[in-house]
Amino acid sequence: TRTYIAEKNLEIKHFAEGAAKPIAGELSKLTEQVNSAASKLSAFRKDTEARKLNSQMQAVGEKVSAVEDEVKKTAEALEPLTKDDVADLSADDAGAKCEALIGQLKAASVAAEDARTTIAARRRDSKGNTAFTETLDKLSARLKEATVDLAKHRKSGNVHEQRYVSRMLIKQSTEQVVECEAAAVKCAEVCAPLVKEGGKKFLVANSVDTLAGALRDHMKAKDLTTEALFAEIAGPAGGGVNEETFTAYLEKLPEAIGHEEVAFTPERRSEVFRHMDTAAIGSVTIDAFRDIFNLRFVCVKGISVTDSFEIKSGKAVAKVEVGDTLEAIGGPKTDPSNGMMRLECKVVSSGKVGFVTLEGNQGTKYAEQVSAFRIF
């Protein structure tokens, strides 16, 4: 506007004096109005900047006060951990108080950093303004005092947190020691038959399994039934086989059938007899003799039992789960069409009869033979 009026003043110099004088007077009045408006605008601008700085200074003061409040809350959170009876707190209570202190320390640190950043920004904005600079100096002093207190609380809190962690480590270690002691006792109980008795039950049962395997091969080679073999052992008298007759048969057995693995000591032969004398009547019955040839399997991976040997044409008649026992009917056979080992069996729990896969063509085991070791 000033530039416009100056241009017009130059133009009227070319006018006649009579015409130029009143115009010059009006332009002079307009200049005075413009200068007055500019003065007011400048004052308003300065006033606005001052108001803005005042508002910003007030915000800085509020941030510093917030830090002081957070530091006070930190002291309150720390106070329960400094009492004499803190050792009586439960692990859960002590842990909760430590967690609360850690959270409060974090909140106070965040507030202090925010206030510190804001003060630095306001110093740049108010450069040259002595009053504001003095205010910022006072606020900085308050912030420094608050952060010093916060550092003291953090140091004290670290000490109490370490004490809590130490208590928890001791508690956990004690619990683990108790668990180890209980496990050791259980282990001793489980191993007692093997440690205290030399594992005699297992060794005798294993010898019976060895005997059954050798006799099974012998029956297959001679085309004998279980009943026919038992009749040979019992002799003309028939009925059950007493200890003297049975042990005498075992003594001659290795040479008779060509299986040196059944060359038992006299003591072991007697132990085998007592093991097979399940009814404790002083003799081995045909049922007890027949039982040693019964192969049993335990399911180790759930699988279906089908009504035929071939999987493709079979339909599921039962489902066996881990831990179920199967009684073999005959021996395991490999299906040439897929390479899977299959077994005709009876599910002990349900009485269902059918065929089950013992081992897949990729080596996955579904059932394992119940050995003397597993029983032991």
Buried (B, 14 or more C-beta within 10 A) or exposed (E): EEEEBEEBBEEBEEEEEEEBEEBBEEBEEBBEEBEEEEEEEEEEEEEEEEEEBEEBBEEBBEBBBBBBEBBBBBBEBBEBBEEEEBEEBEEEEBBEBBEBBBEBBEBBBEBBEEBBEBBEEBBEBBEEBEEBEEBBEEBBEBBEBBBEBBEBBBEBBEEBBEBBEEBBEEEEEEEEEEEEEEEEEEEEEEEEBBEEEEBEBBBBBBBBBBBBBBBBEBBEEEEBEBEEBBBEBBEEEEEBBBBEBBBBBBBEBBEEBEBEEBEBEEEBBBBBBEBBBEEEEEBBBBEBBBBBBEBBBBBBBEBBBBBBBEBEEBEEBBBBEEEBBBBBBEEBBEBEEEEBBBBBBBBBEEEBBBBBBBBBEEEEEBBBBBBBEEEE
